[in-house]
Amino acid sequence: MADDPDKVWPTGLTLKEAEEVHSYLIDGTRVFGAIALLAHVLVAVSTPWLG
């Protein structure tokens, strides 16, 4: 594989592609966190022995 200055090691993505994938990862993590937070609040509210 030739050295291409536009590619990010070790993925072979360009910097723009890597930043796009990273933004999707961050967005997915935020959605997962929001759903997990909601689930924990619902369990805490519906479980009388925790309150």
N, C-alpha and C positions, 0 to 999 in steps of 0.2 A: 504494500500500500504506500503510495507516494505521500510525502508530507504536504498537506494542504493547509495553509494558514487559516482558512475559513472554518476548518473542522475543529470540534471540541473533542479532546481525548477523554475517555475511551469509547464514547458512543458513536462517533462519526457524524454527529449532527453539526449543523452550523450553529453559531451563537444565537441567531434569531430563532431557529427551531428549538434549541435547548431552552431558551427563555419562554417560548410558547408552551412547551411541555411542562415546565416548572409552574407557569401560571395555572394550568389545568390541575396540577397536583395540589397547589395551594387552595384553589377553589373547591376541589373535592374534599380536602381536609376540613375546610370551614363548614361545608354542608354536613359531613359526617359528625363533626363536633356539635353542630346545632341540633341534629337529630338525637345524638347521645345525651346532650343536656336536657332536651325535652323529655326523653325517656326516663332519665333519672328524676326529674321533677315530678313526673306523673307517678312513678313508683313511690316516691317519698310522700306524696299527697294521699295516695290510695292505701298506704300501709300504716295502720294506726299505731303499731308498736314502735315505729321509728320516731313518732312525734311526741 
